[in-house]
Amino acid sequence: MTTPTGPAEGFPAPGERIGPFEIVRQLGTGGMGVVFEAVDTALQRRVALKVISPHVAGDPAFRARFTREAQAQASLDSPHVVQVFAHGEADGSLYIASQLIPDGDLGAMVRAQGAPPPRVALELIAQVAAGLADAHATGLVHRDIKPSNVLLRHRGEDVTAYLADFGIARRVDGDTGLSPPLTTQGAAVGTPAYMAPELHTGGRPGPPTDIYSVGCLLWAALVGSAPYIGTTDYQLVTAHVSAPVPQVAAAGPFEREVNRVLRSAMAKHPGERHPSAAALRDDLRRVLATIPAPASVEPDDSVEPPTVSSSSVPTRRVAAIAVGLVSLLGAGAVHGVLTLRSDDAGGTGRGAGGATSSEPAHEDGLTRAQRIAAANIAAALDADADLDVVAAECTARTLVRRSGVDGLQEQGLIDDDLDFVDSGGTGAIDPQVYADIIEVGVGCVFESVGLGAVPRPATLVE
């Protein structure tokens, strides 16, 4: 969520109301709306009020997703999960009112102040694990645990952590397994820097994948950065899959115990992790109760992720890739490719590489929004179109550079949350984009198997 620079156009201003909620001030903006501090005039309490953008609120699929998000989080009763008070519609605006946590998030705290003392770090992550245990007990898997989704409240020397944003959570059903996700089908699930290895290779999310993410969160709280920081997206994913679990320099019993917790929580195989979030919570609290913590810890630089190159990616048949792309995009892809004139394939007139804002570009030439969109598109292509990681990322970044975020949203390939849109063959996607994806995807497959160099810009690690 970004800090506001002025009133959001089309949204209520301070003093105006949405239902029983009177707007106090704007807190920030996100992909699907604006968050305000507001007052519930019926109960006279301050809340965080998320108001959904009108241009997405009218979509029936989105409205269903929004309702499930609110119901999922409202079903939780935990001292370490942000509580949802109400959700609904008023004056044409969808909203969700939740507990107002006033002191920012863990990621912002680490960026501003550096990593907290080890004892504080372990206590905060134990609280997150406690909230997660409560969520798992109700049948919910979070799927996007990261520093920005851990909100903080300071009371004197005490800090309380709250697990927030169950927007992509989904319920675990005893008979049928996992219910459909709240995100658009085919979109990326979670944040790559904190995702379990099995999610990078097509596995299904569940309590063990959340536990892995909490292990990553523990590392970030202890040393101030994500556990793996690759120079490319491919290196980042490969490190999660095969690199050693990061360790702190073992100067004493506290550090050795922390390393043991990290090895268990971040074990590559799900069956080797803590058996539950409650077990991880108890393990952290046991360490805190029995061993004095040092003033600080440092990472063990001898434990480094391996260097990875695209030459290790297996060759795929180009015909199979094209079939996979058509399968992912729906039957409309065939019609789109066959009916477009060849001189239209370049996508001219859409503003190559256009951004959604005037934010500065990253060193790879893409803005933050463009990199997020590219990561989401790549995840969908990798999971469902038979593209390997390198070719999927090459395809996604080329599409973003060619059309920009605004262009891809206009074509219907990504939504306002920057998530990939699975049209299911409904024709919602501009036919031009079908031709673009297949053209670019096949080219990137050739490059990924050694017939050309694939540019590997630095990854976004949150």
Phi, psi and omega in degrees: 000137181263151178287135183291144174252354179179174181301140179281125182294134179086000180245162182295150178261162177308134182097338177277167184238150165234109186059229181274004187258124178262126184289132176259305180198160178275131180264326182176173179235149178225188185295331185243006178170200184233141178252131180240153160276132183218167178244126172284105186291340179283322184251356180054052174227150180275141183223164167265118185249111176268120179251126187278141179301134183301326185286348173252336183295336181281351181280120182303321180296320179293319181298322178294318178298316181300316180296318180295322177301312182295316181293323180298312182285327179293338181284350182269142174229092186215141177289353182235025171230133179302127185273134173268127181266319186200158171208155180168205182222136177214130179054037177083001182250130172279141180214160172220126182253128182223172180303134180271114177255115200272349195247032174081194183237170184297320179298316180295321179296316181293321179295323184278324189240353187084178181296139178288169174305147184307321180297318178295317180301313180295322179295317179296317181289328174298322177294319177299316179298324177296315177298321179294321177300320177296320179296313180297327180295333178268003178091018181251136172252130186286305174079358178215053180280124181199168185303323182288347177260014173245105182270153188234146172231126180260129172228096186064235179275349183270141177234129178250134180257142179230126176282126187238171170060078173269031185296336176243016175294159171212156187274141174267118180260133184300325185269325189247002182083217184278134177285166181304141183290160179279344175278165176301135182302132180093351181280164177295144180246116177090186181247119189308324183293346182234016184265144180294151182306320184293335177288332177285345183241023173093007179286172183261142177289150178191184179309319179297328179289325174295321180297318177301316180297324177293324174299317175299320179296321177300315178300315181298321180290328182282320188242351174092012178208164176297156186295326180234129179233091180279159174278352175221161175301319182296318178296321179298311180297315182296324178297317177298324184283321191227348182285155177300150174296130181296148183227151173273158179297121189276083180272344184194186184296325179298310181298321179296321178291320176299318179297322177297316178298316179299316181298325180284309183297324184256021178303141182295325180266128183305325183290347181263000180275174173308139184293342179200165175295326177296322178294321176296316176304312182294323179297315179297318181291329177295318177299315181298325185279338190248341186229125176299139181270142175286175180290331181198165174229157178233146177293148175278105185292349180282345178261097186239145176291148181289154174283134185236142177233159183291348181292344180277356181282130182291151179287138175242147176288132183299323180298319179295324178297314180299319178297317179298320179295315179297320179298317180295317188277342178100171184297335180299339180297319181298314180299317182297317182291322184284333186263345181283141174289146184298330182281000176265352190297338181283351178070038182291153176088003182254004177078079184305126176070015182300142180257165179273353180205180181268017181298150181292150180283151173288172182297341177273005178090356181254146173283171179301315181299320180294321180291322177295315179299317180297320179296320180292318178297316181299319180297319179294317180295319180294321185282322194238353184244011178066021172271142173284174187299315183297311181295322179297316180292319177301314180299313183297313182293323178295318178298318180294317179296324184287318188247341184076166180296314181299318181297317180291328175291319178297323180285345179090011181281327176231155180260188184289344174273002182071018178274149176293140181254120174270107184285341181062024180078017185279349182087009182290337181271137176305130181304330180301324184290331175301311180298319180299313184295315181293318178299309182291318182299315179297319178299319180290329176297315177302316181295320185290342179256016169106005179266013179174156182274131177265121178295135184239078181292162182297146182275160171273120177240113182274000000 
